[in-house]
Amino acid sequence: MSQSSVMPGFRPTIGFTLIYLGLVVLIPLSTLVFKSFALTWDDYVHIITNKRVLSSFRVSFGSALMAASIASVFGFITAWVLVRYSFFGKNIFHALIDLPFALPTAVAGIVLATIFQPSGLLGKLLLDTFGIQVAFKPLGIVVALIFISIPFVVRTVEPVLLEFEASMEEAGASLGATRLQVFTKIIFPNIFPALLTGFALAFARGVGEYGSVIFIAGNIPYLSEIVPLLIVTKLEQFDIEGATAIALTMLVISFLLLLLINLLQYWVRKRSGQL
């Protein structure tokens, strides 16, 4: 006699989940894979090894990696301040953190490009003072990706900090540990898996970002051209095969990188005893 599930409604919910994954995720991705079968291996390699394509991959993944790393540091600091301290206007800061979620990415791109262009408020200051040009350079892409990815880190780390037991810190302090030792030996190991998850989300968002980047990047081939823009350019030129090959390569690389991050996260959780 089969034992019923503890949670009611398991079959309808799992059925809905499979239908959703099939319609929204699997069917579109499989269509991309099947479309690539029209290309021969030599044609595929010729498209992917083009210097402009390789340069766009380097810009997209390099910028996303740098932005996710920076967002992880400052996102953790922001989450720490919001959880550990009380101050006037805290609710306003919470709303500002979520602003990139609600703000259209094109609007964010226009605002950032206006501020950081060489004649803009911050752009002119940085250029005249330090000789650093942000807009229309790869640095502008990193700035835009940091802006849209920090909320992922903050909202991933914040719940873990809220649930963290202060008694663990007090026990370490009572045993003679310094504040730095309490942080490095007790706090950080417990929040690192969540921080790694936030990094993965920020990286994934950065790789596929389009709207907030194209205005500040300048879209200069071999310098500040990202992969999503190159795919759109190929489609506008009716180069379906080229767009398909580039999109498929981006999909595979992104999947492998996220798989590696998830495996690392699983290893960290298992080593720390959270699994």
N, C-alpha and C positions, 0 to 999 in steps of 0.2 A: 504494500500500500504506500503510495507516494505521500511524502510529507509536504503539507502546504507551506508556502512561503510565509515568513514572519510578517513581512510588510505587505499589506493588501494592495491589489492593483498592479502587481509586478508585470504580468503579461501585457496589459495595455500600454504601460509606460515604456517597457522595453521595445514594444512594437513601434510606438511613436518615435522613440529615440533612433531606431534603425531606419525608419522612413526618413526622418529628418537628416540623418547623416548621409543617406543615399541621395536624396534630392539636392541638398545644399552643398555637400562636400564631395562624395564619391563620384557622382555622375559628371559634374563639371571637370574634376581632375582627370577622370578616366577619358573624357572627351579630348582633353589636351594631350594625353598620352597617345590615344589612337590617331589623332591628327598628325602627330609627329612621325607615324609610320609611313607617311607619304614621302618622307625624306630618306635618301640613302645615307649610309654611314659617312661617306665622303662629303656629301653635302652638309650634313650636320656638323662635322668637324670643321669644315671650311667656314661655316657661319660663326661657330663658337670661338674659333681661334683668330677671328678678325681682331685687329689691334683696337679698334674702337669699342668692340664688344667687351674685350678683356679689360679695357680701361674703365668702362662703365661698371663692370662687376667689382673691380677694385675700389672704385669710389663708393658704391652702394654698401658693400659689406664692410669695408674699412671704416666708413663714416658711422654706420650702424653700430659696429663694435665699439668704437671710441665713444659715441654718444651714450650707449648703454652702460659703459663702464663709469663715465662721469655721472650719469643720472643715478647710478646705484649708490655712489658715494654721497651725493647731495640729497638724494631721495631718502637715504637712511638718516642723515642728519636732520632733515625736515621732519620725518616721522618721529624721531627721538624727541625733538623739541615739542611737537604737538602732543605727544603722550606724556612726557615727563614734567612739563612746565605749564603753569596757568598764567595767562597774561591777557591784557585787554585786547579785544579784537580777534580772539582765537577763532571764533566761528567764521569771521571774514577770511582768515587764512585758509580754513578748511574749504570754503567755497572757491577760493582762488586756485587751490590745488586741483579741484575737479573741473576748472574752466576749460582746459584743453580737451576734455571729454565732450563738452557741449559745443565748443566753438568750432565752426566749420574750418577744415584744414586750410582751405584757400584763403579765408580771412586771416588766419594766423600767419600764413606765408606772406600776404601783402603787408601786414603790420610789421613783421620782422624785417622784410626787405626795405620798408620805408625807414625804419629806425636805424638799421645797420648799413644802409648804402653809404658810399663815401661822403655824401653831403647830408646824411641824416644826423640825428641828435647824438646817438652813441657811435655811429660809424665814423663821423668826423672827429670825435674825441679820440677814439682809438687810433685812427690813422695819423692824426697830428701829433699825438703824445707818444705812441709806441710804434708807429709805422705799420700797424696791423690792419689789413683790409679784411672785413668779414664777409660782406655781401659779394656775390658773384665769384666766390672762391669756395673750395671744399670746406673751409672753416664755417662758412655760412650754412652748409648742409648739416654740419655737426650741431650748430646752435639750434637750428630748427628741430632736429631730431631730439635734442635734449628737452626742448620745450614740450614736445608732445609725448615724451616717454617717462618723464619724472613721475607723473601721477600713478603709473603702473607700479613703480617701486614703492612709493609712499603707501598706497592702499594695500599692498601685499605685506609690507613689513609692519605696518601699524597694528593690525590685530594681534600679531605675535607679541609685540611689546606690551599691549594691553593685558594679555593673558600671562605674561611673565611674572612669576612669583617673586616679590621683593624679598621674601625670606631667604632665598638663595644668595642674594647679594649680601644680606645682613650676616648670613653664616660665614661667607668668605671674609667679610670685614672683621668679624669677631675672631677669626683665626689669624689675623694679622696681615691679610692681603691688602695691597694698595689699591687705589681706584683703578689704575691701569691694569693691574692683575685681575681684578674683579671683572673688568670689561673683556679682556682678552681670553680669560680662562672660563668664565661663567656665562656672560651675556652673549658675546659674539658667537660662540659655538651653537647656542640655542636658536639664534635668529638667522644664522648663515643659510640654512635651507630656504627660508622665506626670501632672503635677499637674493639668492641664486634664482629663485622663481621670478622675482621682479626683474632681474637682469634679463632672463630669457624672454619675458613678455616685452620688455623695452626693446630688446634686440629684434624680435620678430616684427614689432610694429615699425621699427626704423627701416628694416630691409624693404618692406613693401610700401613705405610712405611715398606719396606723390604730391598731394595738394599743397602742403606747407613747404615743400622743398623747391618746386620748380620756379617760384618767384624770387627766392633769395640765392639760388644756386648759380644763376646765369646761364646754365645749360650749355656750357662750352664743351664741345667734344674733346676727349682726351684730358680734360681738366676737371669739370664739374658736372658731367652728364651722368645721370643715374640710370639704372636698368629699367625701372618702370617707364621713364620718359622714352628710352630707346625702343621699348616695345610699342608704345603708342605711336612713335614715329614710323616704325615699320608697318603698323596697321594703316596709318594714313597714306603710306606709299603703296598699299595693297600688297605688301610683301608678307603674306600670311605665313609662309614657310619659315621665314627668318624670325618673325615674332613668336611663332610656336616653339622653335628651337631654343630661343633665348628664355622664354617663359618656362619651358620644361627644365632647362638647366638650373634656373633660379629656384624652381620648386624642389629639385633634388638636393641642391646644396643647402637650402634652408631646412629641409626635412632632416638631413644628416646632422647639421649643426644643432638643431633643437633636440634630436635624439641623443646626441652626445651630452648636451646640457642636462637633459632629464636623467640619463644614466649617472652622471656626476652627482646630481641632486639625490638620487636614490642611494648612491654609495655614501654620501655624507649623512643622510638620515639614518641609514643602517649602522654606520660607524658610531654615530652619536646616541644610538639606542632609541631613536624615535620611531623605529619600525619593529 
